Amino acid sequence: MHQAPPRRRNWFAAGALAAVILATTACGGVVSATRQPSSDTVPGVAGNAPGYAVKAADLLATLPVKGRAPKTGYNREEFGPAWSDTDHNGCDTRNDILARDLKATTFKPGTKNCIVLTGSLADPYTATTIAFTRGSKTSSAVQIDHVVALSDAWQKGAQRLSKAQRTAFANDPLNLLAASGPANQQKSDGDAATWLPSSKAYRCPYVARQISVKAKYKLWVTQGERTAMAAVLAQCGGTVAGGK
């Protein structure tokens, strides 16, 4: 077990490109796939309001509003093998996200800094610090959350995507966060109308990220979901810290 230097990952470039594309139309700094600054406030925005809050609301207004499609046919395999190495960097997506989101990480020797053994997570959902240790009885303390859940996506447009597109969705760093295992289990496949992070400071970045993901993959929202998202974004005045 050893401490490793920062790694250069192919998905950094791909994720950053997606963030740049979305930033021109959507959420500014909140959607970057690489490590985020401690604040999601966008420099140069008048009135000290986070730029993404306004832009995310604008993007939300463009998302189609429909009812849920039937869940018929859904299973995890429709989104490809779990934690594929879609960027071909030699590491699976779960370890990519652990390495991105955890601090003070150590890696299993002989894995070219791929398999994360330990680390510390500043959990965005609960605003607590969680120690991560890989193991059959300990790994579940930190889980990788699909910000837009796979089942939710399936019922809101992902059925129309190709298998390759769904696999990309399930492994897109934009749609993934390391988070508290219990919080992730509580969320299940809920959308913003049924679940929000207990940390109120993270609700704006969370909702803005969901909107960006749904826009990127051309998914829709329900009326209740849209109303909940708009209510969160309406509270985003001032500086909101703690974004990923």
C-alpha positions as CSV (number, residue, x, y, z in Angstrom):
1,M,0.0,0.0,0.0
2,H,1.5,3.3,-0.9
3,Q,0.7,7.0,-1.5
4,A,0.6,7.8,-5.2
5,P,1.2,11.0,-7.0
6,P,-1.7,12.6,-8.9
7,R,-2.7,10.6,-12.0
8,R,-3.4,11.9,-15.4
9,R,-6.6,10.3,-16.7
10,N,-8.1,10.3,-20.1
11,W,-11.5,11.0,-18.6
12,F,-10.2,14.2,-17.2
13,A,-9.9,15.6,-20.7
14,A,-13.2,14.2,-21.8
15,G,-15.0,15.3,-18.7
16,A,-13.5,18.8,-18.9
17,L,-14.6,19.1,-22.5
18,A,-18.2,18.1,-21.5
19,A,-18.1,20.7,-18.8
20,V,-16.9,23.4,-21.1
21,I,-19.7,22.6,-23.6
22,L,-22.3,22.6,-20.8
23,A,-20.9,25.7,-19.2
24,T,-21.6,27.7,-22.4
25,T,-25.3,26.9,-22.1
26,A,-26.0,25.6,-18.6
27,C,-24.3,25.4,-15.2
28,G,-20.9,27.0,-15.3
29,G,-18.4,25.6,-12.8
30,V,-20.7,23.1,-11.1
31,V,-20.5,20.4,-13.8
32,S,-16.8,19.9,-14.2
33,A,-15.8,16.2,-14.3
34,T,-12.4,16.9,-12.6
35,R,-11.9,17.9,-9.0
36,Q,-14.0,21.0,-8.1
37,P,-13.0,24.1,-6.2
38,S,-14.5,24.6,-2.8
39,S,-17.1,27.0,-4.0
40,D,-19.4,26.8,-7.0
41,T,-19.7,30.6,-7.3
42,V,-18.7,31.7,-10.8
43,P,-16.3,34.6,-10.7
44,G,-17.5,37.8,-12.3
45,V,-21.2,37.3,-11.8
46,A,-22.9,40.4,-10.6
47,G,-24.8,40.4,-7.3
48,N,-22.7,37.6,-5.7
49,A,-25.2,35.1,-7.1
50,P,-23.8,31.8,-8.4
51,G,-23.9,31.9,-12.2
52,Y,-24.9,28.3,-12.5
53,A,-28.1,28.9,-10.5
54,V,-29.4,31.3,-13.1
55,K,-28.1,29.3,-16.0
56,A,-29.3,26.0,-14.6
57,A,-32.8,27.5,-14.3
58,D,-32.6,28.6,-17.9
59,L,-31.6,25.1,-19.0
60,L,-34.3,23.5,-16.8
61,A,-36.8,25.5,-18.8
62,T,-35.7,23.7,-21.9
63,L,-36.1,20.2,-20.6
64,P,-39.3,18.4,-21.8
65,V,-41.9,17.7,-19.2
66,K,-43.6,14.3,-19.4
67,G,-44.8,11.5,-17.2
68,R,-42.7,8.5,-16.3
69,A,-42.5,5.8,-19.0
70,P,-43.2,2.3,-17.8
71,K,-40.2,0.7,-16.0
72,T,-40.8,-2.4,-18.1
73,G,-37.6,-3.9,-19.5
74,Y,-35.3,-2.1,-17.1
75,N,-32.3,-3.9,-15.6
76,R,-28.8,-2.8,-14.8
77,E,-27.4,-4.7,-17.8
78,E,-29.2,-2.3,-20.1
79,F,-26.5,0.3,-19.1
80,G,-23.6,-2.0,-19.9
81,P,-21.3,-3.9,-17.5
82,A,-21.0,-2.2,-14.1
83,W,-18.0,0.1,-13.9
84,S,-16.6,-0.4,-17.4
85,D,-13.3,1.1,-18.4
86,T,-15.1,3.3,-21.1
87,D,-12.2,5.7,-21.4
88,H,-9.6,2.9,-21.9
89,N,-7.3,4.3,-19.3
90,G,-6.7,0.9,-17.7
91,C,-8.8,1.6,-14.6
92,D,-12.5,0.9,-14.0
93,T,-14.9,3.8,-13.5
94,R,-15.5,3.1,-9.8
95,N,-11.8,3.5,-9.0
96,D,-11.6,6.5,-11.3
97,I,-14.2,8.3,-9.2
98,L,-12.8,7.2,-5.9
99,A,-9.5,8.6,-7.0
100,R,-11.1,11.8,-8.1
101,D,-13.3,12.5,-5.1
102,L,-11.3,11.1,-2.2
103,K,-8.3,12.8,-0.5
104,A,-5.2,11.2,0.9
105,T,-5.7,8.1,-1.2
106,T,-3.5,5.1,-1.2
107,F,-3.5,2.5,-4.0
108,K,-2.9,-1.3,-4.2
109,P,0.7,-1.9,-5.3
110,G,1.1,-3.3,-8.8
111,T,-2.2,-1.8,-10.1
112,K,-0.6,1.3,-11.7
113,N,-2.5,3.5,-9.2
114,C,-5.9,2.1,-10.2
115,I,-7.3,0.3,-7.2
116,V,-8.0,2.7,-4.3
117,L,-7.3,1.1,-0.9
118,T,-8.0,3.9,1.5
119,G,-8.9,7.6,1.4
120,S,-11.0,10.3,3.1
121,L,-14.3,11.6,1.6
122,A,-15.7,15.0,2.3
123,D,-19.2,13.7,1.6
124,P,-21.2,16.3,-0.3
125,Y,-24.6,14.7,0.6
126,T,-24.2,14.7,4.4
127,A,-21.5,17.3,4.9
128,T,-19.5,14.7,7.0
129,T,-16.1,13.2,6.6
130,I,-16.0,9.5,5.9
131,A,-13.0,7.2,6.0
132,F,-12.8,4.8,3.1
133,T,-11.1,1.4,3.5
134,R,-11.5,-1.2,0.7
135,G,-12.9,-4.5,2.0
136,S,-15.9,-6.7,1.9
137,K,-17.2,-5.2,5.2
138,T,-16.0,-1.6,4.7
139,S,-16.2,-0.5,1.1
140,S,-19.9,0.2,1.3
141,A,-19.3,3.2,3.6
142,V,-18.5,5.1,0.4
143,Q,-20.5,4.3,-2.7
144,I,-20.5,5.8,-6.2
145,D,-23.9,7.5,-6.8
146,H,-25.4,8.0,-10.2
147,V,-26.6,11.6,-9.7
148,V,-29.4,10.8,-12.2
149,A,-30.2,7.3,-11.3
150,L,-30.2,4.6,-14.0
151,S,-33.8,3.6,-13.3
152,D,-34.9,7.2,-13.4
153,A,-33.1,7.7,-16.6
154,W,-34.7,4.6,-18.1
155,Q,-38.2,5.9,-17.3
156,K,-37.4,9.4,-18.7
157,G,-35.9,8.8,-22.1
158,A,-32.9,6.4,-21.8
159,Q,-34.9,3.6,-23.4
160,R,-34.5,5.5,-26.6
161,L,-30.8,5.7,-26.3
162,S,-28.5,3.1,-27.9
163,K,-26.7,0.5,-25.6
164,A,-23.5,2.4,-26.2
165,Q,-25.0,5.7,-25.2
166,R,-26.5,4.1,-22.0
167,T,-23.1,2.6,-21.2
168,A,-21.5,6.1,-21.6
169,F,-24.3,7.5,-19.3
170,A,-23.6,5.0,-16.6
171,N,-19.9,5.7,-16.6
172,D,-19.9,9.5,-17.3
173,P,-18.0,11.3,-14.6
174,L,-20.5,14.2,-14.9
175,N,-23.1,11.8,-13.5
176,L,-21.0,10.2,-10.8
177,L,-20.2,11.2,-7.3
178,A,-18.5,9.4,-4.4
179,A,-21.0,9.7,-1.5
180,S,-22.1,8.3,1.8
181,G,-23.3,4.7,1.3
182,P,-26.3,5.0,3.6
183,A,-27.3,8.3,1.9
184,N,-27.0,6.7,-1.5
185,Q,-29.1,3.7,-0.4
186,Q,-31.8,6.1,0.9
187,K,-31.9,8.0,-2.4
188,S,-32.3,4.7,-4.3
189,D,-33.7,5.7,-7.8
190,G,-35.4,8.9,-6.6
191,D,-35.4,12.1,-8.5
192,A,-35.3,15.7,-7.1
193,A,-39.0,15.5,-6.2
194,T,-38.5,12.6,-3.8
195,W,-34.9,12.9,-2.6
196,L,-32.4,15.7,-2.0
197,P,-29.1,15.7,0.0
198,S,-29.5,16.3,3.7
199,S,-26.8,19.0,3.3
200,K,-28.8,22.0,2.2
201,A,-25.6,23.7,1.0
202,Y,-25.1,21.0,-1.6
203,R,-28.7,21.0,-3.0
204,C,-28.0,23.7,-5.6
205,P,-24.9,22.0,-7.1
206,Y,-26.7,18.6,-7.0
207,V,-29.8,19.8,-8.8
208,A,-27.7,21.8,-11.3
209,R,-25.7,18.7,-12.1
210,Q,-28.9,16.6,-12.6
211,I,-30.2,19.2,-15.0
212,S,-26.9,19.2,-16.9
213,V,-26.9,15.4,-17.2
214,K,-30.5,15.3,-18.4
215,A,-29.8,18.0,-21.0
216,K,-26.6,16.2,-22.2
217,Y,-28.5,12.9,-22.7
218,K,-31.8,14.5,-23.9
219,L,-33.8,13.1,-21.0
220,W,-37.0,14.6,-19.6
221,V,-38.3,15.6,-16.2
222,T,-41.7,15.1,-14.6
223,Q,-43.8,18.1,-13.6
224,G,-43.2,17.3,-9.9
225,E,-39.4,17.0,-10.5
226,R,-39.3,20.2,-12.5
227,T,-41.2,22.1,-9.7
228,A,-38.8,20.7,-7.1
229,M,-35.7,21.6,-9.1
230,A,-37.0,25.1,-9.7
231,A,-37.7,25.5,-5.9
232,V,-34.1,24.5,-5.1
233,L,-32.5,26.8,-7.7
234,A,-34.7,29.7,-6.4
235,Q,-32.8,29.4,-3.1
236,C,-29.4,29.7,-4.6
237,G,-28.7,33.4,-4.0
238,G,-25.3,34.2,-2.4
239,T,-22.3,31.9,-2.2
240,V,-23.0,28.2,-2.1
241,A,-19.9,26.3,-1.0
242,G,-19.1,22.6,-1.0
243,G,-19.6,21.7,-4.6
244,K,-18.0,18.7,-6.2
